[in-house]
Amino acid sequence: MRTKRMNRTAGFTLLVLAILLLSACGSKAGNSNADVSQTASPKPASGATTAASEDTGKTIFLYGNDFVEFIAPKFAAETGYKIEAVHYGGGEALAKIEAEQGNPQWDVLMMDGHGSVRNLADRDFLLTGWQPKNLGNLTKEGASYVPKDMAYFPVGIHASAVIAYNKKLVSADQSPKNWEEFFSFKGPVGHADPAVAAPAYPLVSALFEKWGIAEAEQKYVQRFKQGLHIYPKNGPVGKALLSGEIQVAALQEHNAYELKMSGEPVEVIWPEEGAPGSLRVIAISKATKNPAAAKAFVEYMLKPETQKMLTSLDSTESFFTPLVQGVKMRSERQQNGKFLLPSAEWSAEHEVEIKTWFADQNVN
């Protein structure tokens, strides 16, 4: 256990070093060490030329995780705007934005975790007060997630963690069915690091709100003593589950369903009281020099055609609940699963406190 915590400490240290390096570089996003996945061809801006008159016409940068490499060229091809997608983990994207405070290089952010994005809005990083024309396409649920200041816009929600177990090591009747049983499970369990993985803060913030901070900390302390392994991201969590290093995982639904559908000995349980929700949102940088292109991207993501395209992808990234009317989710996932989703304000208010608490557990 101590080795795991030391490893986690080392990982956290490496992340901090990466942040410092990114800050020191201070260069354009396209020159960062992140995965620059797409540079759109500079086609004429058909259908968007009027609005584009307020822009510089230069490439806009999209920071994010799921879908960014796929959606950027689609957007460019259909609108003519130039866009470059930069793929980051959630923690990496937030660190890059922090590092660029004096010279922002990003224009649009699309990531999981409305609490973290609310935090950016509260610190005046985001464009506010603009209402997209396609906002009316949202479902009733989707509309309920739109903040009054229009700082960000929801496009989908998925489970930041379901309960997944290794069927070779745990029988169906022994497997946890809810979060109380997950924390009291006798064998080793694990999940991703809330400071690094985009879905992991939505996971822990949902549990901390559900139980209250003091009780949640107590449960985690006890669980650490009984064997709770924290991994940088959900991919390593899945590998640990298959290797038997852990027997049960709180695993992002994309990763959990991918293991199950690929024939691995993994079963997925949608917790009875609900899976912590990860709300995917889009936000525009307050400092963007290309607001028309950035706004066009938001409009594009709120179109039913775009949502249908994403839910039809041959990838478990398409496992999410679309928040645009007339779009169906993938049939293979839980159709009526409940979500535990803390308010954006609560999640933003406690983000530093909760992440710092987790970081402190590494060194004790």
For each residue, the residues with C-beta under 8 A, 3 or more apart:
1: 4 5 224 225 227
2: 5 6
3: 6 7
4: 1 7 8 229 230
5: 1 2 8 9 224 230 361 362 363 364
6: 2 3 9 10 362
7: 3 4 10 11
8: 4 5 11 12 193 230 362
9: 5 6 12 13 362 363
10: 6 7 13 14
11: 7 8 14 15 193 196 232
12: 8 9 15 16 193 195 196 359 362
13: 9 10 16 17
14: 10 11 17 18
15: 11 12 18 19 91 92 95 195 196
16: 12 13 19 20
17: 13 14 20 21
18: 14 15 21 22 92 95
19: 15 16 22 23 95 96 98 99
20: 16 17 23 24
21: 17 18 24 25 33
22: 18 19 25 32 33 95 96 99
23: 19 20 26 99
24: 20 21
25: 21 22 31 32
26: 23 99 100 103
27: 31 32 105
28: 31 32 105
29: 32 34 36 61 63 84 86 96 105 106
30: 36 39 59 61 84 86
31: 25 27 28
32: 22 25 27 28 29 36 86 96
33: 21 22
34: 29 86 87 88 92 96
35: 69 86 87
36: 29 30 32 39 84 85 86 87
37: 68 69 72 85 86 87
38: 68 69 72 73 76 83 84 85
39: 30 36 59 82 84
40: 43 59 72 73 75 76 77 81 82 83 84
41: 76
42: 82
43: 40 46 76 77 80
44: 49 80
45: 48 49 52 79 80 81
46: 43 49 79 80
47: 79 80
48: 45 51 52 79 80 81 292 293 296
49: 44 45 46 52 53 80
50: 53
51: 48 54 55 292 295 296
52: 45 48 49 55 57 81 292 293
53: 49 50 292
54: 51 291 292
55: 51 52 58 289 290 291 292 293
56: 289 290
57: 52 82 290
58: 55 82 289 290
59: 30 39 40 82 83 84
60: 81 82 83 84 107 108 288 290 293 294 297
61: 29 30 83 84 85 86 105 106 107 108
62: 68 72 83 84 85 86 106 107 108 109 110 297
63: 29 68 86 88 93 96 97 106 108 109 110 111
64: 67 68 85 86 87 88 93 108 109 110 111
65: 68 87 88 89 90 93 110 111 112 198
66: 112 254 280 317
67: 64 70 71 110 310 317
68: 37 38 62 63 64 65 71 72 85 86 87 110
69: 35 37 38 72 85 87
70: 67 73 74 313
71: 67 68 74 75 85 301 306 310
72: 37 38 40 62 68 69 75 76 83 84 85
73: 38 40 70 76 77
74: 70 71 77 78 306 309
75: 40 71 72 78 79 81 83 296 297 300
76: 38 40 41 43 72 73 79 80 81 82 83
77: 40 43 73 74
78: 74 75 300
79: 45 46 47 48 75 76 296 300
80: 43 44 45 46 47 48 49 76
81: 40 45 48 52 60 75 76 293 296 297
82: 39 40 42 57 58 59 60 76 293
83: 38 40 59 60 61 62 72 75 76 293 297
84: 29 30 36 38 39 40 59 60 61 62 72
85: 36 37 38 61 62 64 68 69 71 72
86: 29 30 32 34 35 36 37 61 62 63 64 68 106
87: 34 35 36 37 64 65 68 69
88: 34 63 64 65 92 93 96
89: 65 92 93 196 197 198 233
90: 65 93 94 111 112 113 116 196 197 198 199 200 201
91: 15 94 95 193 195 196 197 198
92: 15 18 34 88 89 95 96 196
93: 63 64 65 88 89 90 96 97 109 111 198
94: 90 91 97 98 116 120
95: 15 18 19 22 91 92 98 99
96: 19 22 29 32 34 63 88 92 93 99 100 106
97: 63 93 94 100 101 104 106 109 120 125
98: 19 94 95 101
99: 19 22 23 26 95 96
100: 26 96 97 103 104 105 106
101: 97 98 104
102:
103: 26 100
104: 97 100 101 285 287 288
105: 27 28 29 61 100
106: 29 61 62 63 86 96 97 100 109 285
107: 60 61 62 284 285 288 289 290 293 294
108: 60 61 62 63 64 282 283 284 285 288 294 297 298
109: 62 63 64 93 97 106 117 120 282 283 284 285
110: 62 63 64 65 67 68 155 280 281 282 283 301
111: 63 64 65 90 93 116 117 198 280 281
112: 65 66 90 158 160 198 199 202 278 279 280
113: 90 116 117 198 199 201 202 278 279 281 347
114: 117 118 145 152 154 279 281 344 347
115: 118 119 201 202 205 342 344 346 347 348 351
116: 90 94 111 113 119 120 201 347 348 351
117: 109 111 113 114 120 121 126 151 152 281 283 344
118: 114 115 121 122 147 151 152 344 345 347 348
119: 115 116 122 123 348 351
120: 94 97 109 116 117 123 125 126 151 283
121: 117 118 124 125 126 128 147 149 151 152 283
122: 118 119 348
123: 119 120
124: 121 286
125: 97 120 121 285 286
126: 117 120 121 151 152 283 284 285 286
127: 130 151 283 284 285 286 288 291 294
128: 121 149 150 151 286
129: 149 150
130: 127 150 284 295
131: 135 150
132: 135 153 295 298 299 302
133: 136 299
134: 137 298 299 302 303
135: 131 132 138 143 146 153 302
136: 133
137: 134 302 303 304 324 325
138: 135 142 143 146 154 302 323 324 325
139: 142 143 322 323 324 325
140: 143 144
141: 144 145 323
142: 138 139 145 146 154 155 323 324
143: 135 138 139 140 146
144: 140 141
145: 114 141 142 154 157 279 281 323 344
146: 135 138 142 143 150 153 154
147: 118 121 150 151 152 344
148:
149: 121 128 129
150: 128 129 130 131 146 147 153
151: 117 118 120 121 126 127 128 147 283
152: 114 117 118 121 126 147 281 282 283
153: 132 135 146 150 281 282 283 298 301 302
154: 114 138 142 145 146 157 279 280 281 323
155: 110 142 280 281 282 301 302 307 322 323 324
156: 279 280 307 310 320 321 322 323
157: 145 154 277 278 279 280 320 321 323 339 341
158: 112 252 253 254 277 278 280 319 320 321
159: 162 252 253 270 275 276 277 278 337 339
160: 112 199 200 202 203 206 252 253 275 276 277 278
161: 191 199 203 250 251 252 253 275 276
162: 159 250 251 252 253 256 268 269 270 271 275
163: 175 176 177 182 248 249 250 251 268 269 270 271
164: 238 241 248 249 250 251 255 256 259 260 266 267 268 269
165: 169 170 175 176 241 247 248 249 266 267 269
166: 169 170 241 242 244 247 248 265 266
167: 170 171 172 265 266 267
168: 244 265
169: 165 166 187 244 247
170: 165 166 167 174 175 187 247 248
171: 167 174 175
172: 167 175 267
173:
174: 170 171
175: 163 165 170 171 172 248 267 269
176: 163 165 179 181 182 184 185 248 269
177: 163 181 269 271 272
178: 181 182 271 272 273
179: 176 182 183 207 210 271 273
180: 183 184
181: 176 177 178 184 185
182: 163 176 178 179 185 189 248 250 271
183: 179 180 219 222 223
184: 176 180 181
185: 176 181 182 189 247 248
186: 226
187: 169 170 227 246 247 248
188: 227 228 229 245 246 247 248
189: 182 185 223 227 228 229 246 247 248 249 250
190: 228 229 230 231 237 240 241 245 246 249 250
191: 161 200 203 228 230 231 237 249 250 251
192: 196 197 199 200 203 230 231 232 233 234 236 237 252
193: 8 11 12 91 196 197 200 230 231 232 233 358
194: 197 200 201 203 204 205 354 355 358
195: 12 15 91 200 201 355 358 359
196: 11 12 15 89 90 91 92 192 193 200 232 233
197: 89 90 91 192 193 194 200 201 232 233 234 252
198: 65 89 90 91 93 111 112 113 201 202 278
199: 90 112 113 160 161 192 202 203 234 252 278
200: 90 160 191 192 193 194 195 196 197 203 204 234
201: 90 113 115 116 194 195 197 198 204 205 347 351 354 355
202: 112 113 115 160 198 199 205 206 276 277 278 279 341 347
203: 160 161 191 192 194 199 200 206 207 250 276 278
204: 194 200 201 207 208 216 354 358
205: 115 194 201 202 208 209 276 342 346 347 350 351 354
206: 160 202 203 209 210 276 277 340 341 342
207: 179 203 204 210 211 216 276 340
208: 204 205 211 212 213 216 342 350 354
209: 205 206 212 340 342 346 347
210: 179 206 207 216 273 340
211: 207 208 215 216 219
212: 208 209 215 216
213: 208 216 217 350 353 354
214: 217 218
215: 211 212 218 219
216: 204 207 208 210 211 212 213 219 220
217: 213 214 220 221 357
218: 214 215 221 222
219: 183 211 215 216 222 223
220: 216 217 223 224 228 361
221: 217 218 224 225 361
222: 183 218 219 225 226
223: 183 189 219 220 226 227 228
224: 1 5 220 221 227 228 361
225: 1 221 222
226: 186 222 223
227: 1 187 188 189 223 224 246
228: 188 189 190 191 220 223 224
229: 4 188 189 190 240 245 246
230: 4 5 8 190 191 192 193 358
231: 190 191 192 193 234 236 237 240
232: 11 192 193 196 197 236
233: 89 192 193 196 197 236 237
234: 192 197 199 200 231 237 238 251 252 254 255
235: 238 239 255
236: 192 231 232 233 239 240
237: 190 191 192 231 233 234 240 241 246 249 251 255
238: 164 234 235 241 242 249 251 255 256 258 259 266
239: 235 236 242 243
240: 190 229 231 236 237 243 245 246 249
241: 164 165 166 190 237 238 245 246 247 248 249 251 259 266
242: 166 238 239 259 264 265 266
243: 239 240
244: 166 168 169 247
245: 188 190 229 240 241
246: 187 188 189 190 227 229 237 240 241 249
247: 165 166 169 170 185 187 188 189 241 244
248: 163 164 165 166 170 175 176 182 185 187 188 189 241
249: 163 164 165 189 190 191 237 238 240 241 246 256
250: 161 162 163 164 182 189 190 191 203
251: 161 162 163 164 191 234 237 238 241 255 256
252: 158 159 160 161 162 192 197 199 234 255 256 278
253: 158 159 160 161 162 256 257 268 275 316 319 333
254: 66 158 234 257 258 316 317 319
255: 164 234 235 237 238 251 252 258 259 316
256: 162 164 238 249 251 252 253 259 260 266 268
257: 253 254 260 261 268 316 319 332 333
258: 238 254 255 261 262 316
259: 164 238 241 242 255 256 262 264 266
260: 164 256 257 264 266 267 268
261: 257 258 316 332
262: 258 259
263:
264: 242 259 260
265: 166 167 168 242
266: 164 165 166 167 238 241 242 256 259 260
267: 164 165 167 172 175 260
268: 162 163 164 253 256 257 260
269: 162 163 164 165 175 176 177
270: 159 162 163 275 334 337 338
271: 162 163 177 178 179 182 274 275
272: 177 178
273: 178 179 210 338 340
274: 271 277 337 338 339 340
275: 159 160 161 162 253 270 271 337 338 339 340
276: 159 160 161 202 203 205 206 207 339 340 341
277: 157 158 159 160 202 206 274 339 340 341
278: 112 113 157 158 159 160 198 199 202 203 252
279: 112 113 114 145 154 156 157 202 341
280: 66 110 111 112 154 155 156 157 158 320
281: 110 111 113 114 117 145 152 153 154 155
282: 108 109 110 152 153 155 297 298 301
283: 108 109 110 117 120 121 126 127 151 152 153
284: 107 108 109 126 127 130 288 291 294 295 298
285: 104 106 107 108 109 125 126 127 288 294
286: 124 125 126 127 128
287: 104
288: 60 104 107 108 127 284 285 291 294
289: 55 56 58 107
290: 55 56 57 58 60 107 293 294
291: 54 55 127 284 288 294 295
292: 48 51 52 53 54 55 295 296
293: 48 52 55 60 81 82 83 107 290 296 297
294: 60 107 108 127 284 285 288 290 291 297 298
295: 51 130 132 284 291 292 298 299
296: 48 51 75 79 81 292 293 299 300
297: 60 62 75 81 83 108 282 293 294 300 301
298: 108 132 134 153 282 284 294 295 301 302
299: 132 133 134 295 296 302 303
300: 75 78 79 296 297 303 306
301: 71 110 153 155 282 297 298 306 307
302: 132 134 135 137 138 153 155 298 299 306 324
303: 134 137 299 300 306 307 324
304: 137 307 308 324 325 326 327
305: 308 309
306: 71 74 300 301 302 303 309 310
307: 155 156 301 303 304 310 311 322 323 324 327
308: 304 305 311 312 327
309: 74 305 306 312 313
310: 67 71 156 306 307 313 317 318 320 322
311: 307 308 318 320 322 327 328 329 330
312: 308 309 318
313: 70 309 310 317 318
314: 318
315: 318
316: 253 254 255 257 258 261 319
317: 66 67 254 310 313 320
318: 310 311 312 313 314 315 330
319: 158 253 254 257 316 329 330 332 333
320: 156 157 158 280 310 311 317 329
321: 156 157 158 329
322: 139 155 156 307 310 311 327 328 329
323: 138 139 141 142 145 154 155 156 157 307
324: 137 138 139 142 155 302 303 304 307 327
325: 137 138 139 304
326: 304
327: 304 307 308 311 322 324
328: 311 322 331
329: 311 319 320 321 322 333 335
330: 311 318 319 333
331: 328 335
332: 257 261 319
333: 253 257 319 329 330 337
334: 270 337
335: 329 331
336:
337: 159 270 274 275 333 334
338: 270 273 274 275
339: 157 159 274 275 276 277
340: 206 207 209 210 273 274 275 276 277
341: 157 202 206 276 277 279
342: 115 205 206 208 209 346 347
343: 346 347
344: 114 115 117 118 145 147 347 348
345: 118 348 349
346: 115 205 209 342 343 349 350
347: 113 114 115 116 118 201 202 205 209 342 343 344 350 351
348: 115 116 118 119 122 344 345 351
349: 345 346
350: 205 208 213 346 347 353 354
351: 115 116 119 201 205 347 348 354 355
352: 355 356
353: 213 350 356 357
354: 194 201 204 205 208 213 350 351 357 358
355: 194 195 201 351 352 358 359
356: 352 353 359 360
357: 217 353 354 360 361
358: 193 194 195 204 230 354 355 361 362
359: 12 195 355 356 362 363
360: 356 357 363 364
361: 5 220 221 224 357 358 364
362: 5 6 8 9 12 358 359
363: 5 9 359 360
364: 5 360 361
